Amino acid sequence: MAGPSSAAAGSADRNSNRPKYSQFSQQELSACQPIVTPKLVITVFTVIGIIFIPLGIASLSASNDVVEISDRYETECIPAENRTTKDAKIQFIQNSQSDKTCTRSLTVPKHMKPPIYVYYQLDNYYQNHRRYVKSISDQQLRSPGSENDTSSCKPENEENGASIVPCGLIAWSLFNDTYSFTRNNNVSLTVNKTDISWKSDREHKFGKDVYPKNFQNGSLIGGATLKSSIPLSGQEDLMVWMRTAAMPTFRKLYGRIEVDLQANDVIEVSLNNTYNVYSFNGKKSIVLSTANWIGGKNDFLGVAYITVGAICFFLAACFTYIYLKKPSRLQDPSYLTWNTNPGPL
């Protein structure tokens, strides 16, 4: 039979397993439980409208200040006799003997302040395709000791038994149209192609000791070639291209023009139309654009802010009308649907 000492020991063991009392463990912390009253709802919607509509107007104004010139050229830069069918276009673009130089004229609508960003735009190009996105070796791009790490790059991983650097479909399909610019037929415009890629890519993702090797040496050429004497960290066109786009219509930075362009200036663009978008009914455009605090020209953000603000003002007005027309006391049980015959309060 257990004595008093045994009972006391058992009680002490049980007490030792209990958590230390605190408001947190006992869920007794102070909490804010706001009551959603009609006045609070009306105030919140009104404040949102007051904030969002001016933001939307400012965003639209900034977007309208951006000067943008866009020219689609994939059809116009094909000879008339090769435009008749899709197969004729493909045959022209794949013929290494055909002259693919083309000249386009752009008229500046109003004064463009530098820097003026030069983009190429592609439509109906799915860089977010799963097989395409996975065809890359980050280790190979970063480290010279990982040259043979190409297992994830199939089908563009090897050529004649030798590893391709950089390997994969993304690098293989590198955009290869080129542009040069002349203003008013006599002034050449220099395009600055430095610092067009992400700083993190130049310093971390692409190695300073990794050089292109065995690239575009196969029978089927995908896009641009790379200079074997320049490390991957210096191949900025490649770095820009390998930042894959999420949408089928996208722009990528080609360079910057760092002089003023005046209204009515005529910009002659001499380009090499060599990138094949005809196989998948793609489109190509060249874009010149200025930028400000909102970025490039994009009305969506301003329209979205104004739309949300207007909806909030409308809801606030509706709730105000209902509240004034049919007021109800807070916690009035007559509004409970299960209580059809409420008694006196």
C-alpha positions as CSV (number, residue, x, y, z in Angstrom):
1,M,0.0,0.0,0.0
2,A,1.4,3.4,-1.1
3,G,2.1,5.8,1.7
4,P,1.7,9.6,1.8
5,S,5.1,10.2,0.4
6,S,4.3,8.2,-2.8
7,A,1.1,10.2,-3.3
8,A,3.0,13.4,-2.9
9,A,5.7,12.3,-5.4
10,G,3.0,11.3,-8.0
11,S,1.3,14.7,-7.6
12,A,4.6,16.5,-8.1
13,D,5.3,14.5,-11.3
14,R,1.9,15.5,-12.6
15,N,2.5,19.1,-11.8
16,S,5.9,19.1,-13.4
17,N,4.3,18.1,-16.8
18,R,2.0,21.1,-16.8
19,P,3.0,24.0,-19.0
20,K,3.9,27.2,-17.3
21,Y,1.0,29.5,-17.1
22,S,1.0,32.4,-19.6
23,Q,-1.5,34.4,-21.4
24,F,-0.2,33.0,-24.7
25,S,-0.5,29.4,-23.7
26,Q,-3.9,29.9,-22.3
27,Q,-5.0,32.0,-25.3
28,E,-5.8,35.0,-23.1
29,L,-3.9,37.6,-25.0
30,S,-5.6,40.9,-25.7
31,A,-7.1,41.0,-29.2
32,C,-8.6,43.7,-31.4
33,Q,-12.1,42.7,-32.5
34,P,-13.4,45.6,-34.6
35,I,-17.1,45.8,-35.1
36,V,-17.9,46.3,-38.8
37,T,-20.5,49.1,-38.6
38,P,-22.0,50.9,-41.5
39,K,-20.1,54.0,-40.7
40,L,-16.8,52.1,-40.7
41,V,-17.5,50.4,-44.0
42,I,-18.5,53.7,-45.7
43,T,-15.3,55.4,-44.3
44,V,-13.0,52.6,-45.5
45,F,-14.4,52.6,-49.0
46,T,-14.3,56.4,-49.2
47,V,-10.6,56.5,-48.0
48,I,-9.6,53.9,-50.6
49,G,-11.3,55.9,-53.3
50,I,-9.6,59.1,-52.2
51,I,-6.2,57.4,-52.3
52,F,-6.6,55.2,-55.4
53,I,-8.0,57.8,-57.9
54,P,-5.2,60.3,-57.5
55,L,-2.7,57.5,-57.8
56,G,-4.4,56.3,-61.0
57,I,-4.4,59.8,-62.5
58,A,-0.7,60.3,-61.6
59,S,0.1,56.9,-63.2
60,L,-1.8,57.6,-66.4
61,S,-0.2,61.0,-66.6
62,A,3.3,59.5,-66.2
63,S,2.5,56.8,-68.8
64,N,1.3,59.4,-71.3
65,D,4.6,61.3,-70.9
66,V,6.5,58.3,-72.1
67,V,7.3,58.6,-75.8
68,E,7.3,55.2,-77.6
69,I,7.8,54.3,-81.3
70,S,7.1,50.7,-82.4
71,D,7.5,49.1,-85.8
72,R,6.6,45.6,-86.8
73,Y,8.8,44.3,-89.5
74,E,8.8,40.5,-89.9
75,T,6.6,40.6,-93.0
76,E,7.8,43.9,-94.5
77,C,11.4,42.7,-94.5
78,I,10.5,39.7,-96.6
79,P,10.6,40.2,-100.4
80,A,7.2,40.4,-102.0
81,E,7.6,37.1,-103.9
82,N,8.3,35.2,-100.6
83,R,5.4,36.6,-98.7
84,T,2.7,34.4,-100.4
85,T,2.9,31.4,-98.1
86,K,4.3,30.3,-94.8
87,D,6.6,27.8,-96.4
88,A,8.0,30.5,-98.8
89,K,8.8,32.7,-95.8
90,I,10.6,29.9,-94.0
91,Q,12.5,29.0,-97.1
92,F,13.7,32.6,-97.4
93,I,14.8,32.9,-93.8
94,Q,16.6,29.6,-93.8
95,N,18.5,30.3,-97.1
96,S,21.9,31.4,-96.1
97,Q,22.5,33.0,-99.5
98,S,19.5,35.4,-99.4
99,D,20.0,39.0,-98.6
100,K,18.2,39.7,-95.3
101,T,19.2,43.3,-94.8
102,C,16.2,45.7,-94.5
103,T,15.7,49.4,-93.9
104,R,12.8,50.8,-91.8
105,S,12.0,54.5,-91.2
106,L,10.7,55.7,-87.9
107,T,9.4,59.3,-87.3
108,V,9.9,60.7,-83.8
109,P,6.4,62.1,-82.7
110,K,7.8,64.4,-80.0
111,H,11.0,65.2,-78.2
112,M,12.6,62.1,-76.7
113,K,15.1,62.6,-73.8
114,P,17.9,60.2,-73.2
115,P,18.3,57.5,-72.3
116,I,16.2,56.1,-75.1
117,Y,15.8,52.4,-74.7
118,V,15.9,50.1,-77.8
119,Y,13.9,46.9,-77.4
120,Y,13.0,44.0,-79.7
121,Q,9.6,42.6,-79.2
122,L,8.4,39.1,-80.0
123,D,4.8,37.9,-80.1
124,N,3.5,34.3,-79.9
125,Y,6.8,33.1,-78.5
126,Y,6.4,30.8,-75.5
127,Q,9.6,31.2,-73.5
128,N,7.7,29.8,-70.5
129,H,7.3,26.3,-72.0
130,R,8.3,23.7,-69.5
131,R,10.7,21.8,-71.7
132,Y,12.3,25.1,-72.9
133,V,12.7,26.6,-69.4
134,K,14.3,23.3,-68.0
135,S,16.8,23.1,-70.8
136,I,19.6,24.9,-69.0
137,S,22.6,24.2,-66.7
138,D,23.1,26.8,-64.1
139,Q,26.2,25.1,-62.8
140,Q,27.8,25.1,-66.2
141,L,27.1,28.8,-66.7
142,R,28.7,29.7,-63.3
143,S,31.7,27.4,-63.0
144,P,34.4,26.3,-65.5
145,G,34.7,23.0,-63.7
146,S,31.1,22.1,-64.6
147,E,31.6,22.2,-68.4
148,N,30.3,18.6,-68.7
149,D,27.3,19.2,-66.5
150,T,24.8,19.1,-69.5
151,S,22.4,16.4,-68.5
152,S,19.5,18.9,-68.1
153,C,20.2,20.6,-71.4
154,K,18.9,17.9,-73.8
155,P,18.5,18.0,-76.8
156,E,21.2,20.8,-77.1
157,N,23.7,19.3,-74.7
158,E,26.5,17.8,-76.9
159,E,27.8,18.0,-80.5
160,N,30.0,15.3,-81.8
161,G,30.5,14.0,-78.3
162,A,31.8,17.3,-76.9
163,S,29.9,19.4,-74.4
164,I,28.2,22.6,-75.6
165,V,28.9,25.8,-73.6
166,P,26.4,27.3,-72.9
167,C,24.1,24.3,-73.4
168,G,20.3,24.1,-73.7
169,L,17.5,25.3,-75.8
170,I,17.4,28.8,-74.3
171,A,20.9,29.7,-75.3
172,W,20.7,27.8,-78.6
173,S,17.7,30.0,-79.6
174,L,19.4,33.3,-78.9
175,F,17.9,36.2,-80.8
176,N,20.1,37.3,-83.7
177,D,18.5,40.2,-85.5
178,T,20.8,43.2,-85.4
179,Y,20.0,46.9,-85.7
180,S,21.9,50.1,-86.6
181,F,20.4,53.6,-86.5
182,T,20.9,56.8,-88.6
183,R,19.2,60.1,-87.9
184,N,18.0,62.3,-90.8
185,N,20.1,60.3,-93.2
186,N,23.5,61.7,-92.1
187,V,24.0,61.3,-88.3
188,S,24.9,57.8,-87.0
189,L,23.3,57.0,-83.7
190,T,25.5,54.9,-81.3
191,V,23.7,52.1,-79.4
192,N,25.2,51.5,-75.9
193,K,25.0,47.8,-75.2
194,T,26.7,47.8,-71.8
195,D,24.9,47.3,-68.5
196,I,21.7,46.1,-70.2
197,S,21.6,42.9,-68.2
198,W,20.9,42.3,-64.5
199,K,23.9,43.1,-62.2
200,S,23.3,39.8,-60.3
201,D,23.6,37.9,-63.6
202,R,26.9,39.5,-64.5
203,E,28.4,39.0,-61.1
204,H,27.0,35.7,-59.9
205,K,25.0,33.7,-62.4
206,F,27.4,33.8,-65.4
207,G,31.1,33.0,-64.7
208,K,34.0,35.2,-65.5
209,D,36.1,32.2,-66.4
210,V,33.5,30.3,-68.5
211,Y,33.9,30.8,-72.2
212,P,31.6,29.7,-75.1
213,K,32.7,26.4,-76.6
214,N,31.3,24.2,-79.4
215,F,28.3,26.6,-79.6
216,Q,26.1,26.6,-82.7
217,N,28.4,24.1,-84.4
218,G,25.7,21.7,-85.3
219,S,23.8,21.2,-88.6
220,L,20.8,23.1,-87.3
221,I,21.6,26.6,-86.2
222,G,19.1,28.1,-83.7
223,G,20.1,31.8,-83.4
224,A,23.1,34.0,-82.8
225,T,26.7,32.9,-82.3
226,L,29.0,33.9,-79.4
227,K,32.6,35.1,-79.5
228,S,34.7,32.4,-77.9
229,S,37.2,35.0,-76.6
230,I,34.6,36.7,-74.3
231,P,33.5,35.1,-71.1
232,L,29.8,34.5,-70.4
233,S,29.8,37.3,-67.9
234,G,30.5,39.7,-70.8
235,Q,27.9,38.3,-73.2
236,E,25.1,40.7,-72.2
237,D,22.8,39.9,-75.1
238,L,22.9,36.3,-73.9
239,M,22.1,37.2,-70.3
240,V,19.2,39.3,-71.3
241,W,17.8,36.6,-73.5
242,M,18.2,33.9,-70.9
243,R,15.9,35.8,-68.5
244,T,12.9,33.9,-69.8
245,A,9.6,35.8,-70.2
246,A,6.4,34.7,-68.5
247,M,4.1,35.8,-71.3
248,P,4.1,34.9,-75.1
249,T,4.4,38.6,-76.0
250,F,7.5,40.2,-74.5
251,R,10.2,42.8,-75.0
252,K,13.9,42.5,-74.3
253,L,16.4,45.3,-74.0
254,Y,18.8,45.6,-77.0
255,G,20.6,48.8,-75.9
256,R,20.4,52.5,-75.2
257,I,20.6,55.6,-77.4
258,E,22.1,58.4,-75.3
259,V,21.4,61.5,-77.3
260,D,18.2,63.6,-77.7
261,L,15.9,63.0,-80.5
262,Q,13.8,65.9,-81.6
263,A,10.2,65.9,-82.9
264,N,9.9,64.9,-86.6
265,D,13.4,63.5,-86.7
266,V,13.5,60.5,-89.2
267,I,15.3,57.5,-87.8
268,E,16.5,55.0,-90.4
269,V,16.9,51.5,-89.0
270,S,19.2,49.2,-90.9
271,L,18.5,45.6,-89.7
272,N,19.3,42.1,-90.5
273,N,16.1,40.0,-90.5
274,T,17.6,36.6,-89.7
275,Y,15.6,35.3,-86.7
276,N,13.1,32.7,-87.7
277,V,9.6,33.4,-86.2
278,Y,7.8,32.3,-89.3
279,S,7.8,28.6,-88.3
280,F,5.4,29.4,-85.4
281,N,3.6,32.4,-86.9
282,G,5.5,34.8,-84.6
283,K,5.8,38.5,-84.9
284,K,8.8,40.8,-84.5
285,S,8.9,44.5,-83.7
286,I,11.5,47.1,-82.9
287,V,10.6,49.6,-80.1
288,L,12.2,52.9,-79.1
289,S,11.0,54.2,-75.8
290,T,11.8,56.7,-73.0
291,A,11.1,55.9,-69.4
292,N,10.2,57.7,-66.1
293,W,9.4,56.9,-62.5
294,I,6.6,54.5,-63.6
295,G,8.9,52.7,-66.2
296,G,7.8,52.3,-69.8
297,K,4.5,53.2,-71.4
298,N,1.7,51.1,-69.7
299,D,-1.8,52.4,-69.0
300,F,-3.0,49.3,-67.1
301,L,-1.8,50.4,-63.7
302,G,-3.4,53.8,-63.9
303,V,-6.7,52.4,-65.3
304,A,-6.7,49.7,-62.5
305,Y,-6.2,52.3,-59.8
306,I,-9.0,54.6,-61.1
307,T,-11.4,51.7,-61.6
308,V,-10.9,50.3,-58.1
309,G,-11.2,53.9,-56.6
310,A,-14.4,54.5,-58.6
311,I,-16.0,51.2,-57.5
312,C,-15.1,52.1,-53.9
313,F,-16.8,55.5,-54.2
314,F,-19.8,53.9,-55.8
315,L,-20.1,51.3,-53.0
316,A,-19.7,54.0,-50.3
317,A,-22.5,56.0,-51.9
318,C,-24.7,52.9,-52.1
319,F,-24.1,52.1,-48.4
320,T,-24.6,55.7,-47.4
321,Y,-28.0,55.7,-49.1
322,I,-29.1,52.5,-47.5
323,Y,-27.9,53.6,-44.1
324,L,-29.8,56.9,-44.3
325,K,-32.9,55.4,-45.9
326,K,-33.2,52.3,-43.6
327,P,-31.1,52.8,-40.5
328,S,-30.8,50.0,-38.0
329,R,-29.5,49.9,-34.5
330,L,-26.3,48.0,-33.8
331,Q,-27.0,44.4,-32.8
332,D,-30.7,44.7,-33.6
333,P,-32.0,41.1,-33.4
334,S,-34.9,41.9,-35.7
335,Y,-32.5,41.5,-38.6
336,L,-31.7,37.9,-37.6
337,T,-33.5,35.6,-40.2
338,W,-34.1,32.8,-37.7
339,N,-36.0,35.1,-35.3
340,T,-39.2,35.9,-37.2
341,N,-41.1,37.3,-34.2
342,P,-38.6,39.2,-32.0
343,G,-39.8,40.4,-28.7
344,P,-39.1,43.7,-27.1
345,L,-35.5,44.5,-26.2
